[in-house]
Every structure is written in structure tokens, then in C-alpha cells.
Amino acid sequence: MAGRIFLSSPDVGTLEESYLLDALRSGWVAPVGPDLDAFEREVAARAGVAAAVGVSSGTAALHLALLALGVGPGQVVVVPTLTFAASANAVVYTGAEPVFVDCDPETGNLDVPLLLDTLDRLGGQGRRVGAVMAVDLFGGCVDYTALLPACAAAGVPVVEDAAEALGAIHHERPAGSFGRVAAFSFNGNKIMTTSGGGMIVSDDVGLIGRCRHLATQAREPVPHYEHVEIGYNYRLSNLLAALGRAQLSRLDAMIARRRRLRERYAKLFAPVPGVRLLNEADTGSNCWLTTVVVDPEGAGWSATDLSRWLASVDIETRPVWKPMHLQPVFARATRFVTGAAQHLFAHGLNLPSGSALTDAEVDRVEGAVVRFLENR
Ligand SMILES: Cc1ncc(COP(=O)(O)O)c(C=O)c1O
């Protein structure tokens, strides 16, 4: 057997090497520089917004986005329960409290009618809602056509957690353009990477300026070191931005490769009763991760059975995010749940989806799934 196949490993090569070496040789090592400026402009353009600031992670991006909106103690932020912990952790960093809302069973994204009901109920309880965090799960945008007017009517700003969704589209608009402010992640497993990094984007240039200030230790623009508030050391480095620029120039090709992979999975599972791909109808998804959802009664096997079989032939899979309201750390958090996220956690499985997978590796995954299905 030819080594382990991972879920979503970094897709880097000679282009990334040359961008990084050029940045190193240019002397712009410590820490900002022209590649960072250019990377910010390029990501803003890709997201169709006016401004961006590069930061050290997607989590830092969410933290500062919330702070810049004035979110803090005494407020709540509505967060989908089906997400990675960073979405909720960033809320806690500000001193606000996350309130969890369930997902739509078809897409895994925020259940918008339930969200509206939640906003009503929170209002009725006199709780101050600082923001709604909309997470574009696994690279598929939330139904912003429904969500944005509703949040606008409620007077609540939307923070778009687009950590997983760079390059995705909803009704011809790019991910990152929907929130009052949005966050991307360039973690090693994402659609593109800077090894670690993130970006805050918005049409509100003042808000991005505020994030930039907070990300650079809130240092005042005077010759000596002057600080009138607490800041953070959250900036992305020029070297990592150079890596990001190389990756961004290949983003469309990487998305296309992930999409082809999803199409192969769709074809493979289409004839299998009780099995579907999560959010398969979303043609604007960047296809970051492809998720299979298995009804064990209909299929005669479970997502765990498939996962165990693939692990036995050295192929990595991963359960869908464990919902935040089921995490011990958030045991006491307020939640509005229907069971949809819990169902996806129990029956969903993320399959190898990386653009760095070679054709031979994709054939190996497909062959392993075929053998699994034949032996059922
Ligand atoms: C939905 C979501 N939000 C936030 C993050 C945090 O990004 P980072 O790992 O760059 O801090 C991630 C990924 O890690 C994520 O998947």
C-alpha cells in the first residue's frame, strides 16, 4: 500500500517555493511588507469587498471582527451549533456569550427560520444580541438571501465565518461579501493555506482600520510606544502572505480539483440507498470537504462502518463537527436545537477531499469504497 491518504492536506509546490524565496530574499522578513499589502488587496478583490487585514489565524480574525463591532460583556452572539469550536471560542474571548442555534438538515448551515425565532425569543427575554455569526459550513454559503434581510430587520450585524469558504459563491456573490465583516482561515487544512493565517474582510474601511489597529498591539501612530487600549499581536507576516499569494493564484484550479472529487463521490454513492452528500445541491460551494450522510436503516451500514473500513486501509475520514451544544465546555450555554446537527454528527462523515490528492490516490479511495459497498 502506498502510504496514508489524508482528509485535506496542503497543496503546495514549486510556485509557493518561489514566492516564499523571493519574499525572503527581498529582506521583508520582519514582519509586514509588500507581499502582505498585496495579499490583502488580492483577497479583498476575491471576496468582492473594499478592504482586508491579514492576521495570524481565522480565530484571531473572528475575535477582532467581533471586537470591532463592539461585541462584549453583557451581550450574546448567535452561533450555529454545527461548527468548529473557534467560532464559539472567539465569542467567549470578547466576554460575550454564545447562544447556539441548530442547522438545516439538508445543508448543515444555519436553520434561518429557527434563527429568526431565536432572535425574537432573545429579544423577548431582554437579551442584547451583539451579532449573528453565520458559518459557511464545509465551503457552502449560508442562505444569505433569507438571512440578511431578517438580520437587517432585527438590527443585528452579521459576522460571516467564511473560514472554510474562500472562493465559494451564493447567487453570484462571493463568500466573504455577505457579513458586515467576514473572516477567512488559511490554516493548513483549508482550501488554500499560508500554513497558519487568516484575513478579516469588509466593505467598511473604517472597521478594517480598527481591526488593523487592534491586531498591532493597539499602538498609537506616534513615534514612541503609546497605547490607550489593550491590543493583540495578531498580524500575518509578510513571508506567509507571499505563500498565500501563490496559493491564491491557484485557488480556482484547486477548487476545480475538489469539485471533480465531489462529482466522483456523488456518482459513486448515487445508486446506494440511504446515502446522500451533504448540501449536494449547492453548485456554488468551493467543495472544501465532501460529506456523506448515511441512514443506517436504508443503507444497511453506518458512517462509522465506512470510516473504520477506510481507516483499515490507511485512508483518513472524519466525523462531522461535534455540535457545540454537546461539548462539555458549552454544557451550560443557551441553545435552540431541533436535533439536526446531532443527527449529522452521528451519521455524517467527511471524506478525503484535498486538491493535492493524486489521481492514483483518488482511484485508491474510490476502489476502497467500492470494495466496502460490494462486501455489504
Ligand atoms: C468554521 C471555522 N471557523 C474558524 C476556524 C478557525 O480558523 P484558524 O484555524 O485559522 O484559527 C476554522 C478552522 O480552523 C473553521 O473551520
The ligand as an SDF file (V2000), in Angstrom:
LIG
                    3D

 16 16  0  0  0  0  0  0  0  0999 V2000
  -15.6670   27.3330   10.7460 C   0  0  0  0  0  0  0  0  0  0  0  0
  -14.3020   27.6850   11.2480 C   0  0  0  0  0  0  0  0  0  0  0  0
  -14.1500   28.8310   11.9270 N   0  0  0  0  0  0  0  0  0  0  0  0
  -12.9520   29.2260   12.3690 C   0  0  0  0  0  0  0  0  0  0  0  0
  -11.8170   28.4670   12.1510 C   0  0  0  0  0  0  0  0  0  0  0  0
  -10.5360   28.9290   12.7420 C   0  0  0  0  0  0  0  0  0  0  0  0
   -9.5180   29.1410   11.8370 O   0  0  0  0  0  0  0  0  0  0  0  0
   -7.9910   29.0130   12.2830 P   0  0  0  0  0  0  0  0  0  0  0  0
   -7.6810   27.5590   12.4740 O   0  0  0  0  0  0  0  0  0  0  0  0
   -7.2190   29.6380   11.1760 O   0  0  0  0  0  0  0  0  0  0  0  0
   -7.8270   29.7670   13.5740 O   0  0  0  0  0  0  0  0  0  0  0  0
  -11.9240   27.2670   11.4300 C   0  0  0  0  0  0  0  0  0  0  0  0
  -10.8030   26.3830   11.0870 C   0  0  0  0  0  0  0  0  0  0  0  0
   -9.8630   26.0690   11.6860 O   0  0  0  0  0  0  0  0  0  0  0  0
  -13.2010   26.8570   10.9860 C   0  0  0  0  0  0  0  0  0  0  0  0
  -13.3610   25.7060   10.3170 O   0  0  0  0  0  0  0  0  0  0  0  0
  1  2  1  0
  2  3  1  0
  2 15  2  0
  3  4  2  0
  4  5  1  0
  5  6  1  0
  5 12  2  0
  6  7  1  0
  7  8  1  0
  8  9  2  0
  8 10  1  0
  8 11  1  0
 12 13  1  0
 12 15  1  0
 13 14  2  0
 15 16  1  0
M  END
$$$$
